[in-house]
């Protein structure tokens, strides 16, 4: 199983980014997936989660109303649309699939700064 994130970068406060996570090596459509983020020196925080068929979604309070998680099981991809970004959203963002003991991507950095 493999997950590869992309789409991170530098954005000004109030801006938007869309992260993607390409899955391979497993039946992506069978597994729940999530986005996490981590700031150096802090624990990894779950940002958003979505069930295998997208019928249930959950967000951290800190991103509700600004972030949207979605998936395309035909393309084997997971997405995170981030709007109204704040400096405190700066972190490395990881996708996670509940396959086996859990599979992580390598992360994509997001920096929100003017």
N, C-alpha and C positions, 0 to 999 in steps of 0.2 A: 504494500500500500504506500502511495506517495501523494503528498499535497504540495503544491507550489503556488505561493502567493505572488501577486503583482499589483501595481497600481499606486503604491505609496509614493510619497514625495513631500516637497515643501509647498505649503499653501498659507495664504494670509488668513487671519481671523475672519470668520464669516464666510469663508470659501467652502468649496465642496471637493470631494474626492470619491472615486469609486474603486474599491478594492475587489480583486478577483482571486479565486483560488481554484486551480485546476487539479482535479483528482484523477488518479490512475492506479491500476493494479488491484482494484477491488470494485465490487458492485455498488457504486456510489449511491444509487437510488434507494438502497436498503437501509442507509444509516443516517441517524441524526447528526447534525453538524453544528459547529459554533464558531464564533469569532471571539478571540481573547486579545488582550493587549497587556503590555508590560513596560513599566518605566524602570530604569536601573535602580536597584535598591528596594524595589517594592515587589509584592507578590503579583503573579499574573492574575488579571481580572477578566471574568467573562463579560463580554459586551452584549452579545446577542446569540440566540440559539434558535434552531429551526428543526422540526421533525423531518423524517425521511421524505414525506410527501408534501411538506409545507403546510400542514393543517393546524399547526400550533407553533407560535413564535413567542419568544420572551426576550425582553431587553433589560439591561441594567438601568436603574433610575436615572443615572447620569447622562444617558444618551436617548432616552425616550423622546419621541417627537422630532428627533434630528437624524437618527440613523435608521436605515431600513436593511434588513437581511433578506436575501432571496436566494433561490437556487434554480438551476436548470438541469434536471436529471437526464435530459437527452444529450446535453453537452458535457455532463459530469463537471459542472462548475458551481461554485458558491460565490455569492457577491455580498458586499457591504457598501451601501450608498451612504455617504456621510455628508450632511449639510450643516450649515451654521456652525462650522468648526470653531473650537475654542483652543487657546493655548494649552489648556489642561488635557486636551485630547492627544497631545504629543506623546507618542509611544511607538513601540514595535508591535505591529498587529499580526496575529497568528491565526490560521484556521486550524480547526480540530475536527476529526471525525471519530465517532465512537465505534471504531472497528478494531477488533482484537482488544489489546490492553489500552488502546487509544493511540491515534496517529496525529502528529503535529507537522505543520509546514515549517519552513526555515524562517519565516517572518518577513514582513515588509515594513520599513520605517515610515512613520508619518510625523512630520514636523509642522506645527501650526505656529507661525511667527510672522510678525511684520518686519 
